[in-house]
Amino acid sequence: MLSLTNDPVLGFPRARLAHAPTPMDPLDAIMRQSGHPHLYVKRDDLTGLAMGGNKARQLEYYFGAALAEGADTVLITGAVQSNFVRMCAAAARKLGRACEIQLEDRVQGMPPGQDQTGNTLLDRLLGVPIHRFPVGEDEAAADDNLERIANDVRARGGKPYVIHLGPEYPPLGGLGYIDCAREILTQTEALGVPLKTVVVASGSAISHAGILTGFRHYGSNARVFGICVRRNADQQHPRVVKRSRHLADMLGRTGLVTEQDVITTDAYIGEGYGKPTAGTMAAIDRAAKSETLLLDPVYTGKAFDGFLGLLKQGMLPDDGAAVFIHTGGTPGLFAYAHLWHVARAS
Ligand SMILES: Cc1ncc(COP(=O)(O)O)c(C=O)c1O
């Protein structure tokens, strides 16, 4: 049984935001179809905060730090259809803090009206000030511009807390995925099935690094496959290593995660961030029709395509549990409705 006594994770300030533990459900139809006896989905799409997702766990630690510093305004940046930004706005509302969001033009070629649907519709409903930033692929520039907005907040007498994008900042949100690792280990232990593999979308790398560091921290050797959704594996791999090492250092467990521990694949990314492939669309379709799971075209559709691909290649050993982490993204589905119109018309 896992024990929390003296767990260094408990030493970090945390604001309770996520509905957790989230369920871990069997993928019944896919088990029947594939013959694999132990396939599960970790329902982190059900964490709450205005339609759920992985960022709720991460925000618990950013807001924990913000509240501990006495901040009254939280600033965040992300793509126009960012789930992180939407959930940050929701977290701020819940905790009675102000929030200002910066939306970057990261995905070209989307139909008009992107800022009136999906996550952006929810941002507007939550009523937070929106700043637009024309660059989508320059993390340092996006962070610099957030700092400028933070200075404006200070000039008005406010106390801002900035959630940065760049990988040089402490990956506080990864602590939320150490919590998730503990939940999965408790849930597989209760099932009496050893945990063998986990598949997760790898974007900023915070969830990937957190879950991997969490498993090693709690003594599990489970393999974690990170499915690249933002950049190619040769760029993503060092990023996950860096963030995992940073997290291990934060726990006082330097050396806990090795370079060989980090597995990234970009076989499912297609043309890049926010650009779903035929495989993404097929995975979304299969998840909906066989498991009633709603995936999105930017993150979870690609990650589930990866899960199904690894299953087919025999990379998910059937003498233990293989868990797909559903990291949410549901509102993004509506921003990509045009893809289904095109599919139906052809
Ligand atoms: C729905 C969803 N899944 C996965 C990810 C990737 O998680 P991370 O940024 O922690 O790598 C994100 C990131 O925004 C997301 O919104």
PDBQT file of the ligand as one rigid body, heavy atoms in Angstrom, charges set to zero:
ROOT
HETATM    1  C1  LIG A 401      -6.426  18.382 -23.368  1.00  0.00    +0.000 C 
HETATM    2  C2  LIG A 401      -4.952  18.409 -23.222  1.00  0.00    +0.000 A 
HETATM    3  N1  LIG A 401      -4.292  17.246 -23.240  1.00  0.00    +0.000 NA
HETATM    4  C3  LIG A 401      -2.940  17.200 -23.139  1.00  0.00    +0.000 A 
HETATM    5  C4  LIG A 401      -2.195  18.356 -23.025  1.00  0.00    +0.000 A 
HETATM    6  C5  LIG A 401      -0.724  18.242 -22.932  1.00  0.00    +0.000 C 
HETATM    7  O1  LIG A 401      -0.342  18.335 -21.591  1.00  0.00    +0.000 OA
HETATM    8  P1  LIG A 401       1.047  18.978 -21.195  1.00  0.00    +0.000 P 
HETATM    9  O2  LIG A 401       1.031  20.400 -21.662  1.00  0.00    +0.000 OA
HETATM   10  O3  LIG A 401       1.097  18.862 -19.711  1.00  0.00    +0.000 OA
HETATM   11  O4  LIG A 401       2.106  18.208 -21.894  1.00  0.00    +0.000 OA
HETATM   12  C6  LIG A 401      -2.848  19.598 -22.995  1.00  0.00    +0.000 A 
HETATM   13  C7  LIG A 401      -2.074  20.836 -22.925  1.00  0.00    +0.000 C 
HETATM   14  O5  LIG A 401      -2.553  21.909 -23.099  1.00  0.00    +0.000 OA
HETATM   15  C8  LIG A 401      -4.261  19.622 -23.097  1.00  0.00    +0.000 A 
HETATM   16  O6  LIG A 401      -4.942  20.780 -23.076  1.00  0.00    +0.000 OA
ENDROOT
TORSDOF 0
